[in-house]
Amino acid sequence: MTQRITRRSALKGLAAASVLPLLPGPIQAAEEALPPVRTITRGPKHHWFGYYDKLEFDPTNRYVLSNEVDFEHRTPTAEDRINVGMVDTQDGDRWIPLGKSDSWGWQQGCMLQWRPGSKSEVVWNDREGDHHVCRVKDVVTGKTRTLPRPIYTLSPDGKSAITADFSRIQRMRPGYGYVGLQDPCHTERAPEDSGVWKMNMDTGEAELIFSLADAAKVPFQGKSLKDKWNYFNHLLISPDSSRFIVLHRWRDSTGDGPDAEPTGRFITRMFTVAMDGSERYILDPSGHTSHFIWRDPEHICAWTKPEGKPAKFYLFRDQTDEIEVVAPEKMPLNGHNTYLPIAGNEWILNDTYPDRKTREQTPYLYHVPTGKRVNLGHFYLPPEYTGEWRCDLHPRSSNDGRTVAIDSPHAGGGRQVHLIDVSEIVG
């Protein structure tokens, strides 16, 4: 079902539940024209895609990937299995099953995505015996092959993947890793044998290219990190497949022995690294790096709080100290930011976390050349969606930039996948 929503009509619906603006500024007119929203998955099961920096749409933009699960509002167990599939948006939004996964979390699913450069291959993570693996399925032939390591992100040329230890991530920050297997380096704070692996997507050949021990050797504000609980999270390869970002994070130890669980808030710094593991560069040493995206092979847009500066989105030039603030008035809050794959990176796609009063989440487009912001809707998030099992919108663009997909429970049937038609906005 597709529906065009205004601020006034939203009072009778759930896609935009409030007439109050989410951001400081002049009161908006009662009629705020918002683009059409269409729900493409349906209950009784719940559907979502997960993170915002993956390819959800096939090259033709007809098929949209999704995870499927029959419960919400708790941490998954090792026995909780999800289905993976795709929606045929040109055949009544028909659900097409592709497989299953025993390696997943609420925030990033099982890393389900289309393989770049392929017209028909889909990849996702799964568990096989005592290790995590990657499934690669050709949706045309139905053939599935298995690679020996899970993937975190794929190179834009489709040739390589890089990954981290999902068991360690789950221990350090539940909801972003996978349950079911123990961190193989659980007694070590900065292990030599855990870190970033690079894997060949054709052969499965893999090598450790950046260890946690190597990262911990680099001091933070003049102090050693070897006694902290170190881990890697949030990896992303540059558009030219030459370098990658990895967030190096750590927590304090309880000091109760080698089996102590990590405690305290995590601190973050951003490394960029060549694809062979060399040329390691701390691009954001602030300790506050959050969401980020490559704009092009030389620039990264990230939410952070540089030393002596306020928390905002900033544009970094890789391997330099060049930095400039991005849209401080129109993009004043942290969100899940990407660039539409059209028109020379003129459009930034972003969202907000739930407003404290209305619990609305707002995806929007920001036009860099003109400074214009266009809201795409205001989606109510029920209060039971919180913490590890919250449902962020995580807006994702189609390959032609004319459609935005979000995950949201605003329609009352649990989390589902919805499409927003932005074609009239981007032209």
C-alpha positions as a Python dict, from the first residue, in 0.01 Angstrom:
ca = {
    (1, 'M'): (0, 0, 0),
    (2, 'T'): (134, 341, -98),
    (3, 'Q'): (19, 655, 79),
    (4, 'R'): (113, 1020, 42),
    (5, 'I'): (119, 1184, 383),
    (6, 'T'): (91, 1545, 497),
    (7, 'R'): (127, 1676, 851),
    (8, 'R'): (-249, 1711, 875),
    (9, 'S'): (-332, 1368, 736),
    (10, 'A'): (-67, 1220, 964),
    (11, 'L'): (-283, 1296, 1265),
    (12, 'K'): (-506, 1013, 1148),
    (13, 'G'): (-222, 776, 1064),
    (14, 'L'): (93, 631, 1209),
    (15, 'A'): (357, 735, 958),
    (16, 'A'): (371, 1086, 1099),
    (17, 'A'): (214, 1115, 1440),
    (18, 'S'): (299, 1466, 1552),
    (19, 'V'): (254, 1823, 1431),
    (20, 'L'): (552, 1941, 1637),
    (21, 'P'): (886, 1996, 1464),
    (22, 'L'): (1164, 1767, 1586),
    (23, 'L'): (1436, 2028, 1547),
    (24, 'P'): (1468, 2384, 1675),
    (25, 'G'): (1344, 2648, 1433),
    (26, 'P'): (1031, 2822, 1312),
    (27, 'I'): (697, 2646, 1348),
    (28, 'Q'): (615, 2454, 1032),
    (29, 'A'): (292, 2491, 842),
    (30, 'A'): (15, 2250, 931),
    (31, 'E'): (50, 2094, 588),
    (32, 'E'): (396, 1938, 547),
    (33, 'A'): (403, 1748, 221),
    (34, 'L'): (581, 1419, 270),
    (35, 'P'): (662, 1160, 3),
    (36, 'P'): (460, 838, -39),
    (37, 'V'): (539, 544, 191),
    (38, 'R'): (474, 181, 96),
    (39, 'T'): (500, -121, 326),
    (40, 'I'): (645, -422, 139),
    (41, 'T'): (659, -686, 416),
    (42, 'R'): (377, -807, 636),
    (43, 'G'): (307, -1002, 955),
    (44, 'P'): (263, -1207, 1152),
    (45, 'K'): (641, -1238, 1124),
    (46, 'H'): (870, -940, 1165),
    (47, 'H'): (1101, -814, 892),
    (48, 'W'): (1400, -583, 883),
    (49, 'F'): (1725, -536, 692),
    (50, 'G'): (1960, -384, 945),
    (51, 'Y'): (2252, -154, 884),
    (52, 'Y'): (2253, 141, 649),
    (53, 'D'): (2574, 89, 451),
    (54, 'K'): (2485, -233, 265),
    (55, 'L'): (2328, -303, -76),
    (56, 'E'): (1967, -398, -7),
    (57, 'F'): (1838, -352, -364),
    (58, 'D'): (1943, -575, -655),
    (59, 'P'): (2099, -403, -961),
    (60, 'T'): (1756, -365, -1125),
    (61, 'N'): (1602, -223, -803),
    (62, 'R'): (1320, -478, -829),
    (63, 'Y'): (1421, -715, -547),
    (64, 'V'): (1466, -594, -189),
    (65, 'L'): (1643, -808, 71),
    (66, 'S'): (1510, -867, 423),
    (67, 'N'): (1553, -1078, 734),
    (68, 'E'): (1249, -1251, 887),
    (69, 'V'): (1193, -1352, 1250),
    (70, 'D'): (896, -1458, 1464),
    (71, 'F'): (974, -1268, 1789),
    (72, 'E'): (1096, -932, 1915),
    (73, 'H'): (1203, -752, 2236),
    (74, 'R'): (1473, -985, 2369),
    (75, 'T'): (1830, -1092, 2306),
    (76, 'P'): (1858, -1379, 2057),
    (77, 'T'): (1973, -1716, 2188),
    (78, 'A'): (2197, -1963, 2007),
    (79, 'E'): (1882, -2154, 1907),
    (80, 'D'): (1703, -1857, 1753),
    (81, 'R'): (1712, -1885, 1375),
    (82, 'I'): (1605, -1623, 1122),
    (83, 'N'): (1505, -1658, 760),
    (84, 'V'): (1659, -1450, 483),
    (85, 'G'): (1472, -1363, 169),
    (86, 'M'): (1382, -1096, -80),
    (87, 'V'): (1067, -911, -182),
    (88, 'D'): (963, -891, -548),
    (89, 'T'): (831, -536, -564),
    (90, 'Q'): (688, -594, -912),
    (91, 'D'): (485, -902, -820),
    (92, 'G'): (260, -797, -535),
    (93, 'D'): (554, -767, -292),
    (94, 'R'): (590, -1145, -298),
    (95, 'W'): (827, -1291, -37),
    (96, 'I'): (1094, -1518, -188),
    (97, 'P'): (1284, -1731, 69),
    (98, 'L'): (1659, -1762, 18),
    (99, 'G'): (1789, -1940, 328),
    (100, 'K'): (1844, -1919, 704),
    (101, 'S'): (2093, -1778, 949),
    (102, 'D'): (2201, -1878, 1298),
    (103, 'S'): (2442, -1581, 1321),
    (104, 'W'): (2258, -1254, 1361),
    (105, 'G'): (2177, -955, 1580),
    (106, 'W'): (1908, -687, 1593),
    (107, 'Q'): (2120, -399, 1469),
    (108, 'Q'): (2295, -547, 1166),
    (109, 'G'): (2101, -865, 1101),
    (110, 'C'): (2328, -1129, 945),
    (111, 'M'): (2506, -881, 711),
    (112, 'L'): (2265, -977, 433),
    (113, 'Q'): (2346, -788, 111),
    (114, 'W'): (2391, -810, -266),
    (115, 'R'): (2746, -878, -379),
    (116, 'P'): (2874, -569, -562),
    (117, 'G'): (2946, -630, -927),
    (118, 'S'): (2719, -935, -942),
    (119, 'K'): (2372, -937, -1093),
    (120, 'S'): (2248, -1232, -892),
    (121, 'E'): (2465, -1318, -589),
    (122, 'V'): (2348, -1253, -234),
    (123, 'V'): (2567, -1300, 75),
    (124, 'W'): (2495, -1337, 445),
    (125, 'N'): (2652, -1481, 762),
    (126, 'D'): (2560, -1812, 925),
    (127, 'R'): (2693, -2054, 1185),
    (128, 'E'): (2831, -2395, 1095),
    (129, 'G'): (2949, -2613, 1383),
    (130, 'D'): (3191, -2417, 1597),
    (131, 'H'): (3252, -2124, 1364),
    (132, 'H'): (3076, -1849, 1172),
    (133, 'V'): (3070, -1866, 792),
    (134, 'C'): (2947, -1672, 492),
    (135, 'R'): (2685, -1807, 251),
    (136, 'V'): (2695, -1693, -111),
    (137, 'K'): (2378, -1771, -307),
    (138, 'D'): (2303, -1717, -673),
    (139, 'V'): (1933, -1628, -673),
    (140, 'V'): (1899, -1724, -1040),
    (141, 'T'): (2060, -2070, -1035),
    (142, 'G'): (1984, -2142, -668),
    (143, 'K'): (2341, -2259, -609),
    (144, 'T'): (2486, -2180, -265),
    (145, 'R'): (2850, -2197, -163),
    (146, 'T'): (3007, -2144, 179),
    (147, 'L'): (3314, -1936, 265),
    (148, 'P'): (3513, -2019, 581),
    (149, 'R'): (3475, -1680, 753),
    (150, 'P'): (3183, -1443, 804),
    (151, 'I'): (3191, -1103, 635),
    (152, 'Y'): (3151, -759, 786),
    (153, 'T'): (3166, -553, 468),
    (154, 'L'): (3237, -613, 100),
    (155, 'S'): (3464, -416, -130),
    (156, 'P'): (3276, -214, -394),
    (157, 'D'): (3449, -420, -664),
    (158, 'G'): (3304, -735, -506),
    (159, 'K'): (3638, -915, -489),
    (160, 'S'): (3713, -899, -117),
    (161, 'A'): (3556, -891, 225),
    (162, 'I'): (3693, -775, 557),
    (163, 'T'): (3565, -894, 891),
    (164, 'A'): (3620, -894, 1265),
    (165, 'D'): (3541, -1142, 1544),
    (166, 'F'): (3163, -1133, 1596),
    (167, 'S'): (3183, -1335, 1919),
    (168, 'R'): (3414, -1075, 2069),
    (169, 'I'): (3193, -791, 1944),
    (170, 'Q'): (2889, -951, 2108),
    (171, 'R'): (3074, -979, 2438),
    (172, 'M'): (3191, -619, 2422),
    (173, 'R'): (2870, -466, 2289),
    (174, 'P'): (2565, -697, 2281),
    (175, 'G'): (2345, -659, 1977),
    (176, 'Y'): (2625, -598, 1727),
    (177, 'G'): (2783, -944, 1733),
    (178, 'Y'): (2652, -1300, 1740),
    (179, 'V'): (2560, -1529, 2029),
    (180, 'G'): (2632, -1901, 2030),
    (181, 'L'): (3012, -1914, 2023),
    (182, 'Q'): (3268, -1802, 2278),
    (183, 'D'): (3521, -1534, 2195),
    (184, 'P'): (3831, -1745, 2124),
    (185, 'C'): (4048, -1476, 2287),
    (186, 'H'): (3814, -1410, 2579),
    (187, 'T'): (4096, -1407, 2837),
    (188, 'E'): (4307, -1156, 2643),
    (189, 'R'): (4265, -781, 2645),
    (190, 'A'): (4465, -707, 2329),
    (191, 'P'): (4512, -1039, 2148),
    (192, 'E'): (4759, -1101, 1866),
    (193, 'D'): (4523, -1352, 1702),
    (194, 'S'): (4210, -1136, 1677),
    (195, 'G'): (4147, -833, 1459),
    (196, 'V'): (4060, -758, 1098),
    (197, 'W'): (4072, -1038, 842),
    (198, 'K'): (4064, -996, 465),
    (199, 'M'): (3895, -1273, 264),
    (200, 'N'): (3887, -1348, -108),
    (201, 'M'): (3519, -1374, -205),
    (202, 'D'): (3589, -1629, -478),
    (203, 'T'): (3832, -1865, -305),
    (204, 'G'): (3766, -1802, 66),
    (205, 'E'): (4137, -1750, 129),
    (206, 'A'): (4175, -1527, 435),
    (207, 'E'): (4451, -1355, 632),
    (208, 'L'): (4473, -1145, 948),
    (209, 'I'): (4586, -799, 834),
    (210, 'F'): (4542, -583, 1148),
    (211, 'S'): (4548, -732, 1497),
    (212, 'L'): (4403, -588, 1815),
    (213, 'A'): (4749, -611, 1963),
    (214, 'D'): (4879, -384, 1688),
    (215, 'A'): (4603, -131, 1751),
    (216, 'A'): (4656, -135, 2128),
    (217, 'K'): (5026, -57, 2082),
    (218, 'V'): (4932, 289, 1953),
    (219, 'P'): (4884, 512, 2263),
    (220, 'F'): (4567, 710, 2322),
    (221, 'Q'): (4627, 1053, 2469),
    (222, 'G'): (4973, 936, 2568),
    (223, 'K'): (4854, 628, 2756),
    (224, 'S'): (4888, 260, 2667),
    (225, 'L'): (4579, 56, 2578),
    (226, 'K'): (4727, -287, 2644),
    (227, 'D'): (4538, -322, 2975),
    (228, 'K'): (4201, -232, 2820),
    (229, 'W'): (3951, -470, 2662),
    (230, 'N'): (4010, -393, 2294),
    (231, 'Y'): (3784, -478, 2001),
    (232, 'F'): (3712, -373, 1643),
    (233, 'N'): (3370, -275, 1513),
    (234, 'H'): (3212, -102, 1211),
    (235, 'L'): (3428, -168, 907),
    (236, 'L'): (3372, -9, 564),
    (237, 'I'): (3580, -20, 244),
    (238, 'S'): (3642, 289, 32),
    (239, 'P'): (3459, 337, -302),
    (240, 'D'): (3774, 251, -499),
    (241, 'S'): (3835, -63, -288),
    (242, 'S'): (4183, 60, -185),
    (243, 'R'): (4140, 138, 188),
    (244, 'F'): (3904, 62, 475),
    (245, 'I'): (3778, 224, 793),
    (246, 'V'): (3771, 36, 1121),
    (247, 'L'): (3662, 169, 1459),
    (248, 'H'): (3901, 70, 1735),
    (249, 'R'): (3713, 54, 2064),
    (250, 'W'): (3798, -39, 2420),
    (251, 'R'): (3648, -65, 2766),
    (252, 'D'): (3804, -71, 3115),
    (253, 'S'): (3875, -401, 3285),
    (254, 'T'): (3711, -494, 3615),
    (255, 'G'): (4054, -594, 3739),
    (256, 'D'): (3920, -923, 3877),
    (257, 'G'): (4136, -1155, 3671),
    (258, 'P'): (4176, -1280, 3313),
    (259, 'D'): (3812, -1390, 3281),
    (260, 'A'): (3671, -1055, 3394),
    (261, 'E'): (3398, -904, 3181),
    (262, 'P'): (3462, -556, 3036),
    (263, 'T'): (3298, -265, 3214),
    (264, 'G'): (3238, 106, 3163),
    (265, 'R'): (3155, 302, 2851),
    (266, 'F'): (3351, 234, 2536),
    (267, 'I'): (3588, 485, 2377),
    (268, 'T'): (3637, 499, 2000),
    (269, 'R'): (3894, 613, 1749),
    (270, 'M'): (3885, 577, 1372),
    (271, 'F'): (4162, 410, 1174),
    (272, 'T'): (4189, 405, 797),
    (273, 'V'): (4405, 124, 659),
    (274, 'A'): (4523, 2, 319),
    (275, 'M'): (4359, -321, 204),
    (276, 'D'): (4679, -517, 269),
    (277, 'G'): (4686, -395, 631),
    (278, 'S'): (4957, -134, 580),
    (279, 'E'): (4942, 249, 593),
    (280, 'R'): (4747, 262, 918),
    (281, 'Y'): (4633, 613, 996),
    (282, 'I'): (4432, 744, 1292),
    (283, 'L'): (4195, 980, 1111),
    (284, 'D'): (3985, 1069, 1416),
    (285, 'P'): (4178, 1039, 1744),
    (286, 'S'): (3908, 1216, 1949),
    (287, 'G'): (3763, 909, 2120),
    (288, 'H'): (3411, 1001, 2001),
    (289, 'T'): (3375, 863, 1646),
    (290, 'S'): (3022, 743, 1572),
    (291, 'H'): (2841, 689, 1239),
    (292, 'F'): (3039, 747, 920),
    (293, 'I'): (3038, 696, 544),
    (294, 'W'): (3289, 733, 262),
    (295, 'R'): (3189, 1024, 38),
    (296, 'D'): (3456, 934, -218),
    (297, 'P'): (3796, 758, -203),
    (298, 'E'): (3954, 1054, -21),
    (299, 'H'): (3679, 1187, 210),
    (300, 'I'): (3477, 1051, 502),
    (301, 'C'): (3171, 1212, 659),
    (302, 'A'): (3142, 1118, 1027),
    (303, 'W'): (2963, 1223, 1345),
    (304, 'T'): (3221, 1297, 1610),
    (305, 'K'): (3345, 1550, 1862),
    (306, 'P'): (3696, 1663, 1765),
    (307, 'E'): (3911, 1813, 2037),
    (308, 'G'): (3797, 2169, 2105),
    (309, 'K'): (3496, 2138, 1872),
    (310, 'P'): (3126, 2055, 1927),
    (311, 'A'): (2970, 1721, 1834),
    (312, 'K'): (2861, 1749, 1470),
    (313, 'F'): (2900, 1583, 1134),
    (314, 'Y'): (3246, 1654, 992),
    (315, 'L'): (3409, 1587, 656),
    (316, 'F'): (3758, 1439, 690),
    (317, 'R'): (4018, 1412, 416),
    (318, 'D'): (4185, 1073, 456),
    (319, 'Q'): (4546, 1062, 577),
    (320, 'T'): (4547, 1435, 652),
    (321, 'D'): (4438, 1664, 935),
    (322, 'E'): (4192, 1848, 707),
    (323, 'I'): (3843, 1864, 857),
    (324, 'E'): (3533, 2078, 803),
    (325, 'V'): (3190, 2083, 965),
    (326, 'V'): (2893, 1953, 761),
    (327, 'A'): (2548, 2118, 774),
    (328, 'P'): (2562, 2215, 1144),
    (329, 'E'): (2215, 2375, 1138),
    (330, 'K'): (2030, 2128, 914),
    (331, 'M'): (2199, 1810, 1041),
    (332, 'P'): (2245, 1890, 1413),
    (333, 'L'): (2183, 1539, 1548),
    (334, 'N'): (2364, 1208, 1514),
    (335, 'G'): (2215, 966, 1262),
    (336, 'H'): (2286, 698, 1003),
    (337, 'N'): (2433, 892, 712),
    (338, 'T'): (2501, 793, 351),
    (339, 'Y'): (2523, 968, 15),
    (340, 'L'): (2270, 894, -258),
    (341, 'P'): (2447, 715, -546),
    (342, 'I'): (2349, 989, -793),
    (343, 'A'): (2442, 1343, -897),
    (344, 'G'): (2796, 1354, -766),
    (345, 'N'): (2720, 1302, -396),
    (346, 'E'): (2493, 1606, -383),
    (347, 'W'): (2239, 1440, -152),
    (348, 'I'): (2306, 1314, 201),
    (349, 'L'): (2052, 1061, 333),
    (350, 'N'): (2023, 1057, 711),
    (351, 'D'): (1782, 996, 1000),
    (352, 'T'): (1725, 1082, 1364),
    (353, 'Y'): (1689, 878, 1678),
    (354, 'P'): (1346, 895, 1848),
    (355, 'D'): (1248, 1241, 1967),
    (356, 'R'): (1225, 1239, 2346),
    (357, 'K'): (872, 1382, 2350),
    (358, 'T'): (706, 1236, 2043),
    (359, 'R'): (920, 922, 1991),
    (360, 'E'): (919, 1002, 1620),
    (361, 'Q'): (1213, 910, 1401),
    (362, 'T'): (1268, 1128, 1094),
    (363, 'P'): (1455, 1023, 782),
    (364, 'Y'): (1556, 1313, 559),
    (365, 'L'): (1758, 1425, 259),
    (366, 'Y'): (2004, 1712, 272),
    (367, 'H'): (2104, 1881, -54),
    (368, 'V'): (2469, 1985, -17),
    (369, 'P'): (2483, 2254, -292),
    (370, 'T'): (2177, 2446, -170),
    (371, 'G'): (2168, 2359, 202),
    (372, 'K'): (1807, 2243, 168),
    (373, 'R'): (1673, 1973, 401),
    (374, 'V'): (1369, 1764, 305),
    (375, 'N'): (1201, 1545, 566),
    (376, 'L'): (1077, 1208, 437),
    (377, 'G'): (833, 1126, 719),
    (378, 'H'): (796, 1106, 1096),
    (379, 'F'): (773, 746, 1217),
    (380, 'Y'): (658, 659, 1567),
    (381, 'L'): (871, 412, 1762),
    (382, 'P'): (681, 239, 2047),
    (383, 'P'): (865, 256, 2381),
    (384, 'E'): (920, -121, 2399),
    (385, 'Y'): (1171, -85, 2115),
    (386, 'T'): (1471, 14, 2323),
    (387, 'G'): (1832, -75, 2390),
    (388, 'E'): (1968, -378, 2209),
    (389, 'W'): (1639, -454, 2029),
    (390, 'R'): (1549, -98, 1929),
    (391, 'C'): (1447, -47, 1568),
    (392, 'D'): (1646, 233, 1407),
    (393, 'L'): (1528, 344, 1064),
    (394, 'H'): (1872, 287, 907),
    (395, 'P'): (1769, 446, 573),
    (396, 'R'): (1909, 274, 262),
    (397, 'S'): (1893, 395, -96),
    (398, 'S'): (1811, 207, -414),
    (399, 'N'): (2083, 203, -677),
    (400, 'D'): (1914, 478, -877),
    (401, 'G'): (1859, 699, -572),
    (402, 'R'): (1483, 720, -629),
    (403, 'T'): (1369, 496, -342),
    (404, 'V'): (1462, 483, 27),
    (405, 'A'): (1404, 174, 242),
    (406, 'I'): (1361, 192, 620),
    (407, 'D'): (1291, -51, 905),
    (408, 'S'): (1007, 61, 1133),
    (409, 'P'): (724, -74, 1354),
    (410, 'H'): (516, 244, 1318),
    (411, 'A'): (232, 69, 1131),
    (412, 'G'): (148, -153, 1429),
    (413, 'G'): (256, -494, 1299),
    (414, 'G'): (604, -510, 1448),
    (415, 'R'): (916, -411, 1258),
    (416, 'Q'): (862, -421, 882),
    (417, 'V'): (1037, -287, 572),
    (418, 'H'): (890, 24, 410),
    (419, 'L'): (981, 207, 87),
    (420, 'I'): (972, 585, 49),
    (421, 'D'): (942, 729, -302),
    (422, 'V'): (1187, 1021, -325),
    (423, 'S'): (1190, 1047, -705),
    (424, 'E'): (1013, 1383, -709),
    (425, 'I'): (1259, 1522, -456),
    (426, 'V'): (1581, 1419, -630),
    (427, 'G'): (1446, 1463, -984),
}
